[in-house]
Amino acid sequence: MRRCLFVPFLVLLLAVSSCKKNNDSTPPSITVSSPVSLQQFNVYDTVTVTFTASDDVDLGSYSVKLEDTDLLPVLPAFTGTMNGTSQTISFRFVIDNIRIESGGYYLYIEVSDGNNRQHAFVPEIGRAHV
């Protein structure tokens, strides 16, 4: 009888102790170095994107999109993984879509630590009138 009570108790104890809660409630921080707000670009220009992300636990992934004023992407997203608690990402992309109209655009950056997300916008990146 003792053994019959001990086995379910042991299983319950193992189940409860293996469910470790993740206490990471702080989202990552993002600092954008380039491009800067109000910077103008033309089709076939190369845009350098540089940002630093940091987190108190560990960074996971990032996504960068160029969006129009309706917040719709106009180029494919740039994505990648991050490691450690702080990392600077820098890459270049060409504005190669000749159908992008003149006007204002936003650079949208999202960083995730696996539990929380943080967003950063670079407003008013412009497609110059040609």
N, C-alpha and C positions, 0 to 999 in steps of 0.2 A: 504494500500500500504506500509506504514511504517513497519507494522508487517511482511509482506512478505519478505522484505529486511533484517529485523532484525534476523529472524530465520536462514537463510543460513549463515549469518555473524557469529552468535553465534556458529553454528556447526563447521565452519571453524576455528574459534578461539580456540575452545576446542580441535580440532584435532591437530592443530599446537602446542598448549601448552602441550599436553599429549605426544608428541614425544620427550622425553628427550634423548639427546645424551649421550653416555657413553664415557667419556674422558680418560679412562684407556688405555694408550698407552705404559706403561712400563711393560715389561715382568718380571716374577718372577726371583729371583736369586736362585742358587743351589750351596751348598757346600757339597761335598762328603767326609765323614770321613773314611768310609771303604766299600769295600775292597780297598787296595791301588794298584797302577799300579805295574805290574810284580809279583804279588802274585800268587802262584801256588796252584792248587787244584786237587784232584783226584775224581773219581766217588765215591759217598756216603759221600763225605766231606760236612760239613755244612758251608755255607757262610753267614756271617753276613753283611748285608747292612745297613749303617747308613748315612743319609744325612739330611741337614737342608735346607728348602726352605723358602723364605720370599718374600713378595710383598707389594707394597705401599698401595694397596686397600684391597684385600682379596684373599686368596688362594682357589683353587677349587678342583683339582684332581691331581693324580700322576700315572705314569706307569713306571715299571722297567722291563727290559728285558735283558737276557743274549743272546748275538748275536755272530755268527761266523764272520770270516773275510770278508764274503760276505754280512754282516749285516742282516743275516737271523736268526730269533729267534731259539734257540735250546731247550728252556724250555718254558712253558706257562708264560705269562706276569703276574706280580704282580701289582694289581691296587688298588686304594683306594681314599677316599676323604680327603680333608684337610680343616681346619677352621682357621680363624684368619689371621693375617698378617705374622706370623712366626711360623713354626712348625718343629720339628725334628721327622723324621720317622726312625724307626729301626725295622728290622725283619730278620729272618733267613730262608734260604731255603737249601734244600739238592740237590746236583747234583745227581739225581737218574736215569738219562738216560745213560745206559751202552753203548749206541752206539755213545756217544760223543767222538770224536777222540782227540788224543793229539794235542796240538797246541794252538794258540792264540785266545782269545775271548775278547769281549767288554761288559762292563756293560753299558747299555743305560738307562738313567733316563730322563723322561719328566715330567714337572710340568706345569699345566695350572691354570690361574686365571679366566678362563671363557672367556677372550678376547684375551689373549696373551699366547704363549707357550715358554718355555725355555727348552733346552736340555743340558745334561751333559753326558760325556763319561768317563769311567774308562778304558783306553786302556791296552791291553796286559795282561789281566787276563789269566793265562795259565792253561791248562789242562795238568798236568805233564805226562811225558812218563812213561808207566808202562810195 
